[in-house]
């Protein structure tokens, strides 16, 4: 996949099939769009192109932006590499760009910019100033400018239409398993290992504290999770806590810490990638350190059992 940060850098070619969107999470609904894009390209000898935006449009057009994202921009690009698309075009989403209505965007960027034969549009996708463009508008523009529109039906799991918003809410509600099903993979985040209060080491369960630098990355509901980590090119399993450590602090800040199984190296400053496999329980305030240690032992045994069932 070739990446272009300016649409004028992509050679003009009428034999192009394109799709456009933010594609946060690159979930199964998005993947269905990419499959149709790739199928049409392969069957007709077209060039396949995905167009996306950076930063997320809502960071520009919303005055009270507080949306948390399923994928940082770098994470999204890493996932998109898996779909064997010819080209990815990244449009810098600015206030000026946001003023374009749907027809201006289609004509200036797609018809006159890269030239297109087909446009693949996902379920309920809207584009242009004030989201004035949708499937019906796109079909009218296609008739006007000479391209076909290929709508893609929504994907459902457990009678629920998959969407980025739905997955965000599931993660915030602690419904990790269903969220992972809709994503088509385990939810993950990247971070840097930083020093902590060393309480875990004192309790006999040393933990690596993780700092996530991207302020827009969604952190799932507080609680304890079984996880798979990639650290120094090695896969390591463990049990992770996301929470405020109420046993030790009355008004603590949010901390992400993971106890890695059979791992005792010093790794401060190293990058770690964490996949969330299962959610074990809510965060609890314990009455004593002994009660906490007992529960951690139980969490560890349960996590090992879950991980064993997944990898064997």
N, C-alpha and C positions, 0 to 999 in steps of 0.2 A: 504494500500500500504506500503510494507516494503522498506526502503531506505538503499542502500548499497553504501559506499564510496570507496570500493575496490572490483573489479570484482571477486577476488579470494574468497571473503566472501560469494558469492552467490553459494549455492550448485549446483553441476553439475547435469543436468537433460536433457536428450535428448528430452523429450516431452515439448519443449519450443518454443513459438512463440515470436519473438523479432522485435523491430523496433529501429532505431538509428537516432539521429539527435539533432540539437541544439534546435529546436522547440521554437524559440523566438516569444512570443506573444500567443502561443498555440491557433492559429486562427482556423477557420472552416476547412481549409485544413488539419491541424494537427489533428483536432478532428475526421475527416473522417478516418485518418490512425488509430487512437486509437480505433475507432468503429470496424474497420475490424480486428484489433489485438484481441480485446475482443471477437468478434463473433467467430473467429477461435478457440480461447482458450476454449470458452464455448462449442462449437460444438464437439470438439475433446478431451476435457479433458486435454488440454495443460496448461502450466504455461505461463502467459502473462508478458513480460518484456520490459520496455522502457530503453534504454541507452542514456544518454545525457552527456554533457561536461561542465566542469567548470574549468577555465574561458571560455568565448566565444572564439572559435578557432581563430577568426580574431584578437583578442587582442594579440595573440602569433605569428601568421604567417605574419601579416601585419606590415610593417615598418611605415606606415602613418595612423594608425588606428584612425578613427574618427566616427565610426559607433555608433549611439545611439540605445539603445535596447528598445523594447516594454515591456519587463518584466525583472526586476532584477531577479537574480537567486532565491531568496527567494519567490518572487511573482510567478515565474514559478512553483515552487514546490507546492505552495498553490493551484494553478489552477489545476495541475495534479492530486491532491487528488480527484477531482470530477469524475474521469473516471474509478474508480474501477479496476485499474490495480494491478496485484499481486506484482510486484517488480519494483523499479526504481534504476538503477545503475548509479552512477555519476563517470565519468572518469576524473581524473585530467589531463587537456590538457596542456602538456608541450612541449617544443621544441623537446625533445627526442621522445615523442609520435607522434608529427607531422611528423616525418621522416618515419613512417610506411606507406608502400604502401597499397593499398586496400586488396590484398591477405594476406599480413602479419597480418593486423588487423582482417580480417575474421577468419583466421586459429588460431591465437594466442589467441584472446579474445573471439570469439564466438564458434568456433568448438571445440577447445581444452580447452577453458576456462570454459564456462557455458554449452556448447552443445546446439544445436538448431535443431528443426524440420522444422521451417518455418521462413522466413524473410519477413516482410512487408515493402515495400519501397514506399515512396511517389513520387509524380511527380517531375521529373528532379532533384532528390536527387543525390549528388555526395559525395564521401568519399575517404579517403586515401590521401597519399602524393600527392600534386598538383591536388587534386580532380580527381585522375585517375580512380576511380571506379564509375560506374553507374548501371542502371538496366541491361544492356546487360552483363557487367562484372560480376555482381552479379549472373546472371543466369548460366554463365559458372562455377563460383565458387560453386554454388549450386549443379550442376551436378558432380563436382569433389569431393565435400566433403559430399554430401548426405543430402541436405536440399532443400526445395521448396521455390520459390520466389513468393510472392503475391504483384503484383504492384497495386497501388491505383491511380485512375484517379484524375486529378485536380478538384477542386471545383471552380465554377464561380459564380459571382454576377454581374449583369448588363454587361454581356459579357466580364468581366475581370477575369482573373485567379487570385485567391487569393494567395498572398505571403506576407511574412514578409516585404520585401522591398516595395511592393506596399502599404501596410498599413502605413509604416513609412512615405512615400512620401505624402500620403493622409493627415496624421496628420500635417505634416509640411506645407501643403498647406491650412490647415483649413477645409478640407473636413471630418469633424468629423462623420457625420451620416453614410457615406459609410464606413469609417474606422470601426465604431462600428458594422456595419452589417457583415463585413468580419471577425472581431474578434469573433462575436457571443455573445458579451457582451459589456458593456461600457468600454472604455479605462479608466484606473485608475492609480494612483500613490500614494505612501505613503510618508509621511514626518513628520517633527517635527515642532510644532508651536513655532515661535520665536518672539521676540519683534521687532517692526518696528518703523516708524517715527510718528505713531499715528495721521497721517493726516485724516484717515478715521473717527476716533472718533470725531475729531474737526468738520468734515463736517456733522456729524450726522449718519455716516455709519461705525461703528467700524469694522475693518477687522483683521483677523488672518493671519499673514505672515507665509508662509510655506517654510521650508528648506528641500530640497531633497538631501540627503547625497550621494547617488550613482551617481558618475560622468557620468556613461554611460546611465542613464535613459533618454529616449526621452521626451523632453518637447514640447508639441504641439505649433502650431503657436500662436504668441501673439494675444491677443484679450480678449473678455468677454464671459464667459461660464456659463450656468446653470449647477449646480452640486449637487450631493448627497454625503454627507460626513458621515463617521463613526468616531465618536469621543466619547471616554469614554463609549464604547458599546452602544451608542445612535446614531440613524440615524437623521441627521440634513441636511436640504436643504439650498442652498444659491446661490449666484452669485459670480463668481471668475474672477479676472483679471490676465492675464499673460502679463507682459510688462515692459516698462522702465519708466513709469509715466512721459511722455513728458510735461504734463501740469506744473509739478513742477521742473523737472530736464532736463537740456540740454543734458547731456551725462550720464544718470543714468545706473545702473546695472540692470539686469533682476530680477524682483520681482514677486513672486506668492502670491497673497493675496485674501482671500475669506471673503465675508460678509455673515455671517450665520443668517438665519431668526429666529427671536424670541429666540435668544441665547445671554446671557450677562455674562457668567461665565468667570473667569480668567483661561486660560488653557495653559499658557506658559509651554513649555517642554513636552507637551503631544503629543502622536502619533496621526496623522490624516490620514485617507484613503479617497481619493477623486475620485469619479466617474464622468466623464464628460458626461453629458446628451445631451447637445446641445450647439452649438456655436452661440452666439447672434450677434456679430459684431467685426470689427477690433478695435484695440486700436486707440484712437483719441487724438490729442492735442487740448485742449479747450482754449478759449481766456480769460476765467474767472472762478473763483471757482463756481459762480452761475450757469454758463452753465454746468459745470461738475456735480453739484448736481442735476440739472434737468435731465441730461442724466442718472445718476445713478438711479434715481427714475423710469425712463422709463425701464431701464434694469431690475430692480427688479420686476416691474409689468409683464414684458414679461417672465422673468424666472419663476415667480409664476404660470403664465398661462401655460407654457410648462410643468412644474413639475406636476401641477394639472391634465393635460391631460394624463400624464404617469402613475400616481399612482391611478387614479380613474377608 
